[in-house]
């Protein structure tokens, strides 16, 4: 619906008829001035609000009307509401004041899957593991696309039961924190206010009482002491920090440490990616072999089983001839947090590390 800024006038007459311009209001544009400025055109549908008194209104009406340049008027076309109810013209006792405005009906519906901001960050230093998590300001459509969830919150703890507000517990109803466990982070509306909580269920089955809307905005994993493992979120990408399994290896979760003969043709269930979520895994693949040529593919579980180093789809082929090689690899992870590996079987030493993953957090609706 086109919007004309700052147009307001006193109509010429009372009653249920067309709003014909009579008198301009101080500091507001007239219909003619708005047309001259290019804000409205003859025959255009505009949104209006009409009322009998600016200070103590007892009669009001809003809806969509049609602007007439020759008559300097607004014809009441679709009456959306008012003191007489939707569809019924108010019989104004005095000539009403009429303003062109933006109505709730003019706003776009909630965009299914919309999410902006709501970035997760650990309380304190990411490398000093603790149980607190903060959520930066943002807005997201809820899981059903019915309402927007907007806000931010500081320091929700995965270690204690949920309580409203910041610097409070965040665990869902009936849950207790466990070691080496994934928790999904939900932004919620609870008793009319923005909040957040942690759940092991993707469908928010353990949401706190009073929750009327929810949206998963990320996932976290606890370590062996039930603290949140170090991570950094950049947009939809989550990168592990301080979780290196070896002093010389990349930071992340070591998924394979074996020979290609031991890992050829296998399905890998990943420790470093959340369960139930289709994501793009960020991996570092390292191979070393002193004698001959060997190779390894990483691919989506759905990509098929490829028999030799010359064939690959979503995976990557790494060839090693009497040397060491390191390759960064992105592979689609299924909802069972699995990928597929295919090796040449020559016996090269292989290390595969999950350094992070991309989680669109429901943006595909």
C-alpha positions in Angstrom: 0.0 0.0 0.0 1.6 3.4 -1.0 2.2 5.7 1.9 1.8 9.5 1.8 3.7 11.2 4.6 2.2 13.9 6.7 -1.2 14.4 4.9 -4.0 15.4 7.2 -7.0 17.7 6.7 -10.5 18.6 8.1 -13.3 17.2 6.0 -16.1 19.4 4.6 -19.0 17.6 6.2 -20.2 15.0 8.7 -22.0 11.8 8.0 -21.2 8.6 6.1 -20.1 10.1 2.7 -16.9 10.9 0.9 -14.2 12.8 2.8 -13.9 16.1 0.8 -11.1 18.4 1.7 -12.1 21.5 3.5 -9.3 22.9 5.7 -5.7 22.1 6.1 -4.1 21.3 9.4 -1.1 23.3 10.7 2.2 21.7 9.7 0.5 18.9 7.6 0.3 18.6 3.8 -2.9 19.0 1.9 -4.0 16.4 -0.7 -3.0 18.8 -3.5 0.4 19.3 -2.0 1.0 15.6 -1.6 0.0 15.1 -5.2 2.3 17.8 -6.3 5.1 16.2 -4.4 4.5 12.9 -6.1 3.3 11.1 -3.0 -0.2 10.3 -4.3 -1.8 10.2 -7.8 -5.4 10.5 -9.0 -7.3 7.2 -8.5 -4.7 5.8 -6.1 -5.8 3.6 -3.2 -4.6 5.1 0.1 -4.9 4.2 3.7 -6.8 6.6 6.0 -7.7 7.2 9.6 -10.6 9.4 10.4 -11.7 10.7 13.8 -14.0 13.3 15.3 -11.6 14.8 17.8 -7.8 14.8 18.1 -7.9 15.2 21.9 -10.9 13.1 23.0 -12.1 11.0 20.0 -15.4 9.2 20.4 -15.8 8.2 16.7 -13.1 6.8 14.6 -12.7 4.8 11.4 -9.9 3.4 9.3 -9.6 1.7 6.0 -8.6 2.1 2.3 -10.0 4.9 0.2 -9.6 6.2 -3.4 -8.0 9.6 -3.9 -9.8 11.9 -6.4 -7.7 14.8 -7.7 -10.6 16.7 -9.3 -12.7 16.6 -6.2 -9.9 16.8 -3.6 -11.4 13.9 -1.8 -11.1 10.4 -0.4 -13.9 8.0 -1.2 -14.3 5.4 1.5 -13.8 2.1 -0.4 -12.9 -0.6 2.1 -13.7 0.1 5.8 -11.4 -2.1 7.9 -12.6 -1.0 11.3 -13.9 1.7 13.5 -16.5 2.5 16.1 -19.2 1.2 13.8 -17.3 -2.0 13.1 -15.6 -3.4 9.9 -17.5 -2.7 6.7 -19.8 -0.1 8.2 -19.2 3.6 7.6 -19.2 5.7 10.8 -21.9 8.4 10.8 -19.7 11.2 12.0 -21.6 13.8 14.1 -19.1 16.5 13.1 -16.8 16.9 10.1 -13.9 14.5 10.9 -10.2 15.0 10.7 -8.8 12.6 8.0 -5.1 11.5 8.0 -3.3 9.3 5.4 -1.4 6.7 7.4 0.1 3.2 7.4 -2.3 0.6 8.8 -1.5 -2.8 10.3 -3.2 -4.4 7.3 -0.6 -2.7 5.1 2.3 -4.4 6.7 3.7 -7.6 5.0 2.9 -10.9 6.7 5.5 -12.7 8.8 8.1 -14.1 6.4 8.4 -17.8 7.1 12.0 -18.6 8.0 13.1 -15.0 8.5 16.0 -14.5 10.9 18.4 -11.6 11.4 20.9 -11.3 14.2 20.3 -13.4 17.4 24.0 -14.3 17.4 25.1 -16.7 20.1 28.2 -15.9 22.2 29.7 -17.4 25.4 29.8 -15.4 28.6 33.4 -14.4 29.1 36.3 -15.8 27.0 35.3 -18.5 24.5 38.4 -20.5 25.5 37.5 -20.6 29.2 34.6 -22.9 29.2 31.6 -22.0 31.3 27.8 -22.6 31.3 26.6 -19.1 30.3 25.4 -18.1 26.9 24.2 -14.6 25.6 22.1 -13.8 22.5 22.7 -10.6 20.6 19.8 -8.5 19.5 17.8 -9.7 16.5 14.5 -10.8 15.1 13.2 -14.1 13.8 9.9 -15.5 12.5 8.7 -18.2 14.9 8.6 -21.8 13.9 5.1 -21.5 12.5 5.5 -18.2 10.7 2.8 -16.6 12.9 4.7 -13.9 14.8 8.1 -12.3 15.0 10.4 -12.9 18.0 12.5 -9.9 18.8 15.0 -9.1 21.5 18.3 -10.0 23.2 19.3 -11.6 26.4 22.5 -11.9 28.5 23.8 -15.0 30.3 21.3 -17.9 30.2 22.9 -20.9 32.0 22.8 -24.4 30.6 23.6 -25.6 34.1 20.3 -24.8 35.8 16.5 -24.9 35.2 15.0 -22.1 33.2 13.9 -18.9 34.9 12.7 -15.8 33.2 15.1 -13.0 32.2 18.9 -12.6 31.9 21.5 -14.0 34.4 19.2 -16.9 35.0 18.9 -20.6 34.2 18.0 -21.8 30.8 17.4 -25.5 30.8 14.0 -26.7 29.5 11.4 -28.3 31.7 12.5 -31.6 33.3 16.1 -31.5 31.8 19.4 -31.6 33.7 22.7 -30.7 32.2 24.8 -33.7 31.0 28.4 -34.1 29.8 29.2 -34.3 26.1 25.7 -33.5 25.1 24.1 -31.3 22.3 21.5 -28.7 23.3 19.5 -26.7 20.8 19.1 -23.0 21.6 15.6 -21.5 21.2 14.5 -17.8 21.2 11.0 -17.7 22.7 8.2 -15.5 23.7 7.3 -16.4 27.2 4.4 -14.7 29.0 4.7 -11.9 26.4 8.4 -11.3 26.8 11.5 -12.3 24.8 13.6 -15.0 26.4 15.7 -18.1 25.5 16.2 -21.6 26.7 18.1 -24.9 25.9 16.4 -28.1 24.8 17.6 -31.6 23.7 14.5 -31.8 21.4 14.4 -30.0 18.0 10.6 -29.5 18.3 10.9 -27.5 21.6 9.1 -30.4 23.5 10.5 -29.1 26.8 9.7 -25.4 26.4 9.1 -23.6 29.7 5.5 -23.1 30.7 4.0 -19.9 29.3 5.9 -20.2 26.0 3.7 -19.1 23.1 6.2 -19.0 20.3 9.7 -20.4 19.6 12.5 -20.6 17.0 15.7 -22.6 17.1 18.6 -20.2 16.6 21.6 -22.5 17.0 23.0 -25.4 19.0 25.7 -25.9 21.6 27.6 -28.9 22.9 28.8 -29.5 26.4 32.3 -30.9 27.3 33.2 -33.6 29.8 32.6 -31.2 32.6 29.1 -30.1 31.4 30.5 -26.7 30.3 29.7 -25.2 26.9 32.5 -26.0 24.4 34.3 -23.0 23.0 32.9 -21.7 19.7 32.5 -18.6 17.7 29.5 -17.8 15.5 29.9 -15.7 12.3 26.5 -15.4 10.6 25.3 -18.9 10.0 28.8 -20.4 10.5 29.9 -21.9 13.8 33.6 -22.5 14.4 35.1 -24.6 17.3 37.6 -22.9 19.5 40.0 -24.5 22.0 38.7 -28.0 21.3 41.8 -29.4 19.5 42.3 -33.1 20.2 46.1 -32.9 19.5 48.6 -30.2 20.0 49.6 -30.1 16.3 46.2 -30.6 14.8 43.5 -28.1 13.9 41.1 -26.9 16.5 37.9 -29.0 16.4 36.7 -32.6 16.7 39.0 -35.3 15.4 36.6 -37.6 13.6 39.1 -40.0 12.0 42.7 -41.0 12.9 43.4 -44.1 10.9 44.7 -45.4 7.6 42.6 -45.2 4.4 42.3 -49.0 4.4 40.6 -48.7 7.8 38.4 -45.8 6.8 37.5 -46.7 3.2 33.9 -46.8 2.3 32.7 -45.9 5.8 29.9 -43.7 7.2 31.2 -41.3 9.8 29.0 -40.1 12.6 30.3 -36.7 13.5 31.0 -35.5 17.1 31.4 -31.9 15.9 28.0 -31.2 14.2 24.6 -31.1 15.8 22.2 -34.1 15.5 18.9 -33.7 13.7 20.2 -30.7 11.7 21.2 -30.7 8.0 24.3 -28.6 7.9 27.4 -28.0 5.8 30.4 -29.3 7.6 33.8 -27.5 7.6 36.6 -30.1 7.7 40.3 -30.3 7.5 41.6 -33.6 5.9 45.2 -34.5 6.5 47.0 -37.4 4.8 50.6 -38.6 4.9 52.2 -41.6 3.1 55.9 -42.3 2.5 55.8 -44.9 -0.3 53.1 -44.5 -3.0 49.9 -42.8 -4.1 46.7 -42.9 -2.0 43.5 -40.9 -2.0 40.4 -40.2 0.0 36.9 -38.7 -0.8 34.5 -37.1 1.6 30.9 -36.9 0.4 27.4 -36.6 1.4 25.8 -39.8 2.6 23.3 -39.3 -0.3 26.1 -38.8 -2.9 26.6 -42.6 -3.4 29.6 -44.8 -3.0 32.4 -43.9 -5.5 34.8 -46.6 -6.4 38.0 -44.8 -7.4 39.9 -41.5 -7.0 38.7 -40.3 -10.4 35.1 -40.1 -9.3 33.6 -37.6 -6.8 30.5 -35.7 -6.4 30.0 -33.5 -3.3 33.2 -35.0 -1.8 36.9 -34.1 -2.4 39.6 -36.2 -3.8 43.1 -35.9 -2.1 46.0 -37.6 -3.8 49.2 -38.2 -1.9 52.5 -39.3 -3.4 55.4 -39.8 -1.0 54.4 -36.6 0.8 52.0 -34.9 3.2 48.9 -33.1 2.2 46.2 -31.0 3.9 42.9 -30.1 2.3 40.0 -28.0 3.5 36.7 -29.7 2.7 33.0 -28.6 2.9 30.5 -31.5 2.8 26.8 -31.7 3.3 25.9 -33.4 6.7 22.6 -35.3 7.0 20.2 -35.0 9.9 21.9 -38.1 11.5 25.1 -35.9 11.6 26.8 -38.2 9.2 29.0 -38.0 6.1 30.6 -40.8 3.9 34.2 -41.5 3.4 35.9 -43.4 0.5 39.6 -44.2 0.5 42.0 -45.8 -1.9 43.0 -48.4 0.7 46.7 -47.9 0.3 47.2 -47.4 3.9 48.0 -43.7 4.1 47.6 -42.1 7.5 44.4 -40.0 7.6 43.2 -37.4 10.1 39.8 -35.8 9.7 38.8 -32.9 11.9 35.5 -31.0 12.0 36.5 -27.4 12.6 32.9 -26.1 12.3 29.7 -26.2 10.3 27.1 -23.9 8.6 23.6 -24.1 10.1 21.0 -22.0 8.3 18.8 -22.2 11.5 15.6 -22.8 9.7 15.9 -20.0 7.1 14.7 -22.3 4.4 11.3 -22.4 6.2 
